[in-house]
Amino acid sequence: MGDKSSGMPSTLVDQPVVPGDVVLDVSTLTNRAIKLGGGLRQDADLIRVTKGGRLRFSKPNKYWVESSQMRYVPFVEDTVLGIVIDSKADNFLVDIKGPAIAFLPVLAFEGGTRRNIPKFEEGTLIYVRVVKANPGTNPELSCTDASGKAAGFGPLKDGFMLECSTGLSRMLLSSPTSPVLEEFGKKLSFEVAVGLNGRVWVNAESPSTVIVVSNAILKSESLSSTQQRIMAHKLLEKVH
């Protein structure tokens, strides 16, 4: 493991890691301000792995371990799909597939005031951002970005929500665009919202489009990029 404590994270990004591996020594970095996502923890100057998977990196400075699992552990700045299960005076109670119910403050919306509190029925699907995720406490959510703008957050109407692994969610959100979404996007008109908690919302004018895109997304997890494109082309031929 000696090479894994060299402070050169680029050699490990996209590579398999296991609990206990040291993936980064922050004392060797010029800019020590980094963000840690799931599967990593800091011990003094060392960043260690806490769960098996692949080390991932997104610019400018976020690292996490990607693994395929159904259980979701919330982290700050994650974008997730939640289901409203109850409404209280100050908060909406939201299921985000985590170990605890999350709170969405009634004022956590763009321009939110006591005079314009939104009303959500039980079962409403909502796209939100995790703003607090301390161990042992209920996560807190928001329907705004860091600047207070709605930025696409809020309730998702119509469409269909499918459940998948967290690994598939991250693959769909990766850059460049997921091959299966890219190929369907060339021929079909549809909307997709992906939550890091293993929930995906698909909407389109045609129910058949929703069905074919949803099924293709679920099948894509075990396929390579080339196989995803081949599958998409075959399904598109049937659609047309």
C-alpha positions as CSV (number, residue, x, y, z in Angstrom):
1,M,0.0,0.0,0.0
2,G,3.0,2.3,0.1
3,D,2.2,3.9,-3.3
4,K,-1.3,4.7,-2.0
5,S,0.1,7.2,0.6
6,S,2.2,9.1,-1.9
7,G,-0.3,12.0,-2.1
8,M,-0.9,11.3,-5.8
9,P,-4.6,10.7,-6.0
10,S,-4.7,10.8,-9.8
11,T,-3.1,7.3,-9.9
12,L,-6.0,5.9,-7.9
13,V,-9.0,7.7,-9.4
14,D,-11.3,5.2,-11.1
15,Q,-9.3,2.3,-9.5
16,P,-10.7,-0.3,-7.1
17,V,-10.0,0.4,-3.4
18,V,-10.8,-1.4,-0.2
19,P,-11.4,-0.4,3.5
20,G,-8.1,0.8,5.1
21,D,-6.5,2.0,1.9
22,V,-4.8,5.4,2.1
23,V,-5.8,7.3,-1.1
24,L,-4.5,10.7,-0.3
25,D,-2.0,12.6,2.0
26,V,-3.3,16.2,2.2
27,S,-0.1,17.4,3.7
28,T,1.5,17.0,0.2
29,L,-1.1,19.2,-1.5
30,T,-0.8,22.8,-2.3
31,N,-4.5,23.3,-1.9
32,R,-5.6,21.3,1.2
33,A,-9.3,22.3,0.8
34,I,-10.9,19.1,-0.4
35,K,-14.4,17.6,-0.1
36,L,-15.0,14.0,1.0
37,G,-18.0,12.0,-0.2
38,G,-19.2,8.6,0.8
39,G,-16.6,5.9,1.6
40,L,-13.8,8.1,2.8
41,R,-12.7,9.6,6.2
42,Q,-9.8,11.7,7.3
43,D,-7.3,10.6,9.9
44,A,-5.0,13.5,10.6
45,D,-3.5,14.2,7.1
46,L,-4.4,10.9,5.6
47,I,-7.6,10.1,3.7
48,R,-8.7,6.5,4.2
49,V,-11.2,4.3,2.5
50,T,-14.1,3.0,4.7
51,K,-16.0,0.9,2.1
52,G,-15.0,-1.1,-1.0
53,G,-15.6,0.3,-4.5
54,R,-13.9,2.6,-7.0
55,L,-12.3,5.9,-6.1
56,R,-14.0,8.8,-8.0
57,F,-13.1,12.5,-8.4
58,S,-15.1,15.5,-9.6
59,K,-13.7,18.9,-10.2
60,P,-12.6,21.0,-8.5
61,N,-11.9,19.0,-5.3
62,K,-14.4,16.3,-4.4
63,Y,-13.4,12.6,-3.8
64,W,-15.7,9.7,-3.0
65,V,-15.8,5.9,-3.2
66,E,-18.5,4.6,-5.7
67,S,-20.0,1.3,-4.9
68,S,-23.2,-0.4,-6.1
69,Q,-25.6,-0.8,-3.2
70,M,-29.3,-0.2,-2.5
71,R,-28.8,1.5,0.9
72,Y,-28.0,5.2,0.7
73,V,-25.9,7.2,3.2
74,P,-26.5,10.9,2.9
75,F,-23.7,13.4,2.4
76,V,-23.7,17.2,2.2
77,E,-24.3,18.5,-1.4
78,D,-25.8,15.2,-2.6
79,T,-28.8,15.8,-4.9
80,V,-31.5,13.2,-4.2
81,L,-35.1,12.3,-5.0
82,G,-37.2,12.3,-1.9
83,I,-40.8,11.3,-1.2
84,V,-42.9,13.5,1.1
85,I,-44.4,11.4,3.8
86,D,-45.8,14.0,6.1
87,S,-46.1,17.8,6.7
88,K,-45.4,19.6,10.0
89,A,-45.5,23.3,11.0
90,D,-41.9,23.9,10.2
91,N,-40.8,21.0,8.1
92,F,-41.8,18.5,5.5
93,L,-40.8,14.9,6.4
94,V,-39.1,13.3,3.4
95,D,-38.0,9.7,2.7
96,I,-34.6,9.7,0.9
97,K,-33.8,6.0,1.3
98,G,-31.4,6.8,4.1
99,P,-31.2,5.4,7.6
100,A,-33.3,8.3,9.0
101,I,-36.2,10.5,7.7
102,A,-35.0,13.8,6.4
103,F,-36.3,17.3,7.2
104,L,-37.1,19.8,4.5
105,P,-37.8,23.2,6.1
106,V,-40.9,25.0,4.8
107,L,-38.7,28.1,4.1
108,A,-36.0,26.2,2.2
109,F,-37.3,27.3,-1.2
110,E,-36.3,30.2,-3.4
111,G,-37.9,33.3,-1.9
112,G,-39.5,31.2,0.8
113,T,-41.6,33.1,3.4
114,R,-44.3,32.2,5.8
115,R,-46.8,33.7,3.4
116,N,-46.0,31.4,0.5
117,I,-45.3,28.0,2.0
118,P,-45.7,25.3,-0.6
119,K,-48.2,22.5,-0.1
120,F,-47.2,18.9,-0.9
121,E,-49.5,15.9,-0.7
122,E,-48.2,12.7,0.8
123,G,-46.3,10.8,-1.8
124,T,-45.1,13.8,-3.7
125,L,-41.8,13.2,-5.4
126,I,-39.3,16.0,-4.9
127,Y,-35.8,16.8,-6.2
128,V,-33.7,18.2,-3.3
129,R,-30.2,18.9,-2.1
130,V,-28.7,17.6,1.2
131,V,-27.4,20.5,3.3
132,K,-26.8,18.8,6.6
133,A,-25.9,15.1,7.2
134,N,-24.4,14.7,10.7
135,P,-24.2,11.1,12.0
136,G,-27.0,10.3,14.5
137,T,-29.2,13.2,13.4
138,N,-31.9,13.6,10.7
139,P,-30.5,15.0,7.4
140,E,-31.7,18.4,6.4
141,L,-32.7,19.2,2.8
142,S,-33.2,22.3,0.6
143,C,-34.9,23.1,-2.6
144,T,-32.3,25.7,-3.6
145,D,-28.7,25.7,-4.7
146,A,-25.9,27.2,-2.6
147,S,-26.9,30.7,-3.9
148,G,-30.5,30.4,-2.9
149,K,-31.9,29.8,-6.4
150,A,-34.4,27.1,-7.3
151,A,-32.0,25.7,-10.0
152,G,-34.3,22.9,-11.0
153,F,-35.1,21.7,-7.4
154,G,-38.7,21.1,-6.4
155,P,-41.6,18.7,-7.1
156,L,-41.5,16.4,-10.1
157,K,-44.9,16.0,-11.7
158,D,-46.1,13.1,-13.7
159,G,-43.5,10.6,-15.1
160,F,-42.3,7.4,-13.5
161,M,-39.8,6.8,-10.7
162,L,-37.6,3.7,-10.7
163,E,-35.4,2.4,-7.9
164,C,-31.8,1.4,-8.6
165,S,-28.4,1.0,-7.0
166,T,-26.4,4.1,-5.9
167,G,-23.7,3.0,-8.3
168,L,-26.0,3.2,-11.3
169,S,-27.2,6.6,-10.2
170,R,-23.6,7.9,-10.1
171,M,-22.9,6.3,-13.5
172,L,-25.9,8.1,-15.0
173,L,-24.6,11.4,-13.5
174,S,-21.0,10.9,-14.6
175,S,-19.2,13.0,-17.2
176,P,-19.2,12.4,-20.2
177,T,-22.9,11.6,-20.5
178,S,-24.0,8.1,-19.9
179,P,-24.0,6.2,-23.3
180,V,-27.5,4.9,-22.9
181,L,-28.9,8.4,-22.1
182,E,-26.8,10.0,-24.9
183,E,-28.1,7.6,-27.5
184,F,-31.8,7.9,-26.5
185,G,-31.4,11.7,-26.3
186,K,-30.5,11.7,-30.0
187,K,-33.8,10.2,-31.1
188,L,-36.4,10.6,-28.3
189,S,-37.7,13.6,-26.3
190,F,-37.8,12.9,-22.6
191,E,-36.8,14.3,-19.2
192,V,-34.6,12.6,-16.5
193,A,-33.8,13.5,-12.9
194,V,-31.3,11.3,-11.2
195,G,-30.8,11.2,-7.4
196,L,-27.6,9.9,-5.8
197,N,-29.8,7.9,-3.5
198,G,-30.7,5.4,-6.2
199,R,-33.8,6.9,-7.6
200,V,-34.4,8.0,-11.2
201,W,-37.4,9.9,-12.6
202,V,-38.3,9.6,-16.2
203,N,-41.0,11.7,-18.0
204,A,-42.1,12.0,-21.6
205,E,-45.3,12.7,-23.6
206,S,-45.4,9.1,-24.7
207,P,-45.8,6.4,-22.1
208,S,-44.0,4.0,-24.4
209,T,-41.0,6.3,-24.3
210,V,-41.0,6.4,-20.5
211,I,-41.1,2.5,-20.5
212,V,-38.3,2.0,-22.9
213,V,-36.0,4.5,-21.4
214,S,-36.7,3.3,-17.8
215,N,-36.0,-0.4,-18.8
216,A,-32.9,0.6,-20.7
217,I,-31.5,2.5,-17.6
218,L,-32.1,-0.5,-15.4
219,K,-30.3,-2.9,-17.8
220,S,-27.4,-0.6,-18.4
221,E,-25.7,-1.1,-15.0
222,S,-24.0,-4.4,-16.0
223,L,-23.1,-3.3,-19.5
224,S,-20.0,-1.6,-20.9
225,S,-20.3,1.7,-22.8
226,T,-20.2,-0.2,-26.1
227,Q,-22.9,-2.6,-25.0
228,Q,-25.1,0.2,-23.8
229,R,-25.0,1.9,-27.2
230,I,-25.8,-1.4,-29.0
231,M,-28.7,-2.0,-26.6
232,A,-30.0,1.5,-27.2
233,H,-29.8,1.2,-31.0
234,K,-31.7,-2.1,-30.9
235,L,-34.4,-0.6,-28.7
236,L,-34.7,2.5,-30.8
237,E,-35.2,0.4,-33.9
238,K,-38.2,-1.3,-32.2
239,V,-39.6,2.0,-31.1
240,H,-39.5,3.5,-34.6
